[in-house]
């Protein structure tokens, strides 16, 4: 698995995690988390609730600064330099 986050404490199949859930929740503290797999595919993660809440607050701040409604993200795209230049020229004519 390339590009593994240093915050991943363990990667474990869900079937093995069931028996160790108490221990795993103790490991998933702060920014550390446990990745759970099913059928050799990553499915979910055990994450410290305070850390999750902090991440959600940071995301809200980012969206607030960019003025993008998360529901509209599927409809957005990157505009070409040509398009941007044309709009700037149109704006300067007004």
Backbone as JSON, one array per atom type, in Angstrom:
{
  "sequence": "XXXXXXXXXXXXXXXXXXXXXXXXXXXXXXXXXXXXXXXXXXXXXXXXXXXXXXXXXXXXXXXXXXXXXXXXXXXXXXXXXXXXXXXXXXXXXX",
  "N": [[0.84, -1.19, 0.0], [0.97, 1.88, -1.11], [1.79, 5.25, -0.18], [0.86, 5.51, 2.52], [-0.66, 6.92, 5.32], [1.02, 8.47, 8.07], [-0.49, 8.48, 10.33], [-2.03, 6.25, 10.49], [-2.56, 3.69, 12.57], [-3.03, 0.98, 12.49], [-3.97, -1.55, 10.16], [-6.61, -3.55, 9.6], [-8.59, -6.51, 9.14], [-12.16, -6.45, 9.24], [-13.36, -8.69, 10.37], [-11.41, -9.65, 12.16], [-11.2, -7.44, 13.76], [-13.52, -7.27, 15.27], [-13.24, -8.89, 17.56], [-11.33, -7.48, 18.9], [-12.2, -4.94, 19.44], [-12.45, -3.16, 21.68], [-9.72, -2.75, 22.41], [-8.78, -1.62, 20.02], [-10.21, 0.77, 19.87], [-8.97, 2.17, 21.85], [-6.48, 2.58, 20.75], [-7.1, 4.26, 18.67], [-6.76, 7.25, 18.98], [-6.61, 10.8, 19.32], [-4.98, 12.06, 16.49], [-4.53, 9.61, 15.42], [-5.61, 6.69, 13.73], [-7.51, 3.71, 12.94], [-7.64, 1.57, 10.22], [-10.15, -0.29, 8.71], [-10.73, -3.29, 6.96], [-12.48, -5.11, 4.39], [-12.87, -7.98, 2.62], [-10.35, -7.56, 1.54], [-10.39, -4.91, 0.82], [-10.29, -1.47, 1.66], [-12.62, -0.27, 3.98], [-13.66, 1.28, 6.09], [-12.97, 3.44, 8.93], [-11.71, 3.57, 12.26], [-11.97, 6.27, 14.26], [-10.91, 8.86, 16.43], [-13.38, 10.63, 18.14], [-13.28, 13.38, 18.85], [-11.24, 14.27, 17.18], [-12.42, 13.8, 14.66], [-14.56, 15.63, 14.84], [-13.09, 18.02, 14.89], [-11.95, 17.96, 12.32], [-14.27, 18.16, 10.77], [-15.13, 20.73, 11.47], [-13.0, 22.25, 10.44], [-13.34, 21.75, 7.72], [-15.8, 23.02, 7.29], [-14.98, 25.67, 7.7], [-13.24, 26.01, 5.53], [-14.99, 25.69, 3.34], [-16.59, 27.87, 3.86], [-14.87, 29.96, 3.31], [-14.37, 29.66, 0.62], [-16.81, 29.92, -0.53], [-18.33, 27.91, -1.7], [-20.96, 25.81, -2.14], [-21.16, 22.65, -0.81], [-22.93, 20.84, -2.0], [-22.98, 21.59, -4.6], [-20.59, 20.93, -5.74], [-20.29, 18.67, -7.54], [-21.0, 19.86, -9.92], [-19.12, 21.67, -10.67], [-16.17, 22.93, -12.36], [-12.8, 23.21, -13.66], [-11.74, 26.2, -15.04], [-10.44, 27.19, -18.19], [-7.39, 28.97, -19.01], [-7.77, 30.56, -21.21], [-10.56, 31.01, -21.23], [-10.82, 32.46, -18.84], [-9.28, 34.72, -19.45], [-10.81, 35.81, -21.54], [-13.15, 36.53, -20.12], [-12.06, 38.45, -18.42], [-11.35, 40.41, -20.26], [-13.89, 41.05, -21.26], [-15.01, 42.14, -18.94], [-13.45, 44.41, -18.62], [-14.32, 46.05, -20.64], [-16.71, 47.06, -19.85]],
  "CA": [[0.0, 0.0, 0.0], [1.77, 3.1, -1.22], [1.2, 6.49, 0.33], [0.14, 5.27, 3.78], [-0.57, 8.02, 6.26], [1.7, 8.12, 9.32], [-1.47, 8.44, 11.41], [-2.68, 4.95, 10.53], [-1.92, 2.86, 13.59], [-3.18, -0.42, 12.13], [-4.91, -1.91, 9.1], [-7.05, -4.86, 10.1], [-9.89, -6.94, 8.62], [-13.3, -6.26, 10.15], [-13.61, -9.95, 11.1], [-10.47, -9.69, 13.29], [-11.42, -6.25, 14.6], [-14.65, -7.5, 16.18], [-12.76, -9.45, 18.83], [-10.38, -6.55, 19.54], [-12.77, -3.6, 19.3], [-12.08, -2.33, 22.83], [-8.31, -2.38, 22.27], [-8.62, -0.76, 18.85], [-10.71, 2.11, 20.17], [-7.95, 2.83, 22.67], [-5.41, 2.97, 19.84], [-7.59, 5.33, 17.8], [-6.83, 8.46, 19.81], [-6.0, 11.97, 18.67], [-4.97, 11.98, 15.03], [-4.28, 8.22, 15.02], [-6.83, 5.95, 13.42], [-7.41, 2.32, 12.51], [-8.35, 1.31, 8.97], [-10.78, -1.61, 8.69], [-10.89, -3.8, 5.6], [-13.42, -6.22, 4.17], [-12.55, -8.52, 1.3], [-9.07, -6.94, 1.13], [-10.6, -3.51, 0.41], [-10.55, -0.58, 2.79], [-14.06, -0.03, 4.1], [-13.99, 2.32, 7.06], [-11.89, 3.69, 9.88], [-12.03, 3.94, 13.64], [-11.36, 7.58, 14.44], [-11.24, 9.57, 17.66], [-14.51, 11.51, 17.87], [-12.85, 14.78, 18.92], [-10.48, 14.52, 15.95], [-13.41, 13.88, 13.59], [-15.27, 16.91, 14.98], [-12.17, 19.09, 14.46], [-11.87, 17.9, 10.86], [-15.52, 18.68, 10.21], [-15.12, 22.19, 11.65], [-12.05, 22.8, 9.47], [-13.97, 21.69, 6.39], [-16.79, 24.1, 7.25], [-14.25, 26.93, 7.52], [-12.73, 26.06, 4.16], [-16.12, 25.96, 2.44], [-17.03, 29.23, 4.12], [-13.94, 30.88, 2.66], [-14.43, 29.53, -0.83], [-18.18, 30.2, -0.92], [-18.84, 26.82, -2.52], [-21.9, 24.91, -1.48], [-20.7, 21.28, -1.1], [-23.88, 20.14, -2.87], [-22.76, 22.01, -5.98], [-19.27, 20.5, -6.21], [-20.31, 17.83, -8.75], [-21.29, 20.67, -11.1], [-18.04, 22.63, -10.88], [-15.06, 22.51, -13.21], [-11.69, 24.13, -13.77], [-11.85, 26.99, -16.26], [-9.17, 27.35, -18.91], [-6.81, 30.32, -19.01], [-8.41, 31.29, -22.31], [-11.88, 31.46, -20.76], [-10.62, 33.51, -17.83], [-8.81, 35.92, -20.16], [-11.97, 36.37, -22.26], [-14.02, 37.18, -19.13], [-11.4, 39.66, -17.94], [-11.48, 41.4, -21.34], [-15.29, 41.5, -21.26], [-15.22, 42.99, -17.76], [-12.75, 45.68, -18.78], [-15.08, 46.84, -21.6], [-17.93, 47.6, -19.22]],
  "C": [[0.88, 1.24, 0.0], [1.02, 4.26, -0.59], [0.37, 6.29, 1.59], [0.39, 6.42, 4.73], [0.17, 7.59, 7.52], [0.74, 8.02, 10.51], [-2.22, 7.12, 11.47], [-1.9, 4.08, 11.5], [-1.95, 1.39, 13.17], [-4.15, -0.53, 10.97], [-5.31, -3.35, 9.39], [-8.4, -5.24, 9.47], [-10.99, -6.79, 9.68], [-13.53, -7.53, 10.97], [-12.66, -10.08, 12.3], [-10.73, -8.54, 14.26], [-12.54, -6.48, 15.62], [-14.17, -7.97, 17.55], [-11.87, -8.48, 19.6], [-10.91, -5.12, 19.58], [-12.38, -2.68, 20.45], [-10.65, -1.85, 22.74], [-8.11, -1.4, 21.13], [-9.12, 0.66, 19.12], [-9.74, 2.88, 21.06], [-6.79, 3.32, 21.81], [-5.8, 4.17, 18.97], [-7.83, 6.59, 18.63], [-6.13, 9.6, 19.1], [-6.1, 11.83, 17.17], [-4.69, 10.57, 14.53], [-5.61, 7.52, 14.75], [-6.5, 4.56, 12.92], [-8.23, 2.16, 11.24], [-8.87, -0.12, 9.01], [-11.01, -2.03, 7.24], [-11.92, -4.92, 5.57], [-13.16, -6.71, 2.75], [-11.32, -7.87, 0.7], [-9.23, -5.51, 0.62], [-10.84, -2.67, 1.65], [-12.02, -0.2, 2.79], [-14.38, 1.16, 4.98], [-12.8, 2.53, 7.98], [-12.46, 3.96, 11.26], [-11.25, 5.22, 13.92], [-11.82, 8.18, 15.76], [-12.33, 10.61, 17.35], [-14.13, 12.99, 17.91], [-12.08, 15.17, 17.67], [-11.44, 14.67, 14.77], [-14.16, 15.21, 13.65], [-14.39, 18.07, 14.54], [-12.05, 19.12, 12.94], [-13.12, 18.5, 10.22], [-15.59, 20.2, 10.34], [-14.16, 22.86, 10.67], [-12.64, 22.81, 8.07], [-15.01, 22.79, 6.25], [-16.12, 25.45, 7.04], [-13.76, 27.08, 6.09], [-13.86, 26.38, 3.19], [-16.64, 27.38, 2.64], [-16.16, 30.24, 3.41], [-14.04, 30.82, 1.15], [-15.82, 29.8, -1.39], [-18.74, 29.14, -1.87], [-19.76, 25.95, -1.67], [-21.46, 23.48, -1.82], [-21.65, 20.5, -2.01], [-23.68, 20.48, -4.34], [-21.44, 21.52, -6.55], [-19.31, 19.58, -7.44], [-20.52, 18.62, -10.04], [-20.21, 21.69, -11.4], [-16.99, 22.06, -11.81], [-13.96, 23.56, -13.17], [-11.82, 24.87, -15.09], [-10.47, 27.17, -16.87], [-8.68, 28.79, -18.79], [-7.45, 31.19, -20.08], [-9.77, 31.85, -21.87], [-11.74, 32.62, -19.76], [-10.19, 34.81, -18.48], [-9.96, 36.6, -20.89], [-12.89, 37.11, -21.29], [-13.39, 38.47, -18.63], [-11.49, 40.77, -18.99], [-12.9, 41.95, -21.39], [-15.56, 42.45, -20.1], [-14.57, 44.36, -17.94], [-13.46, 46.6, -19.77], [-16.26, 47.55, -20.97], [-17.7, 48.96, -18.62]]
}
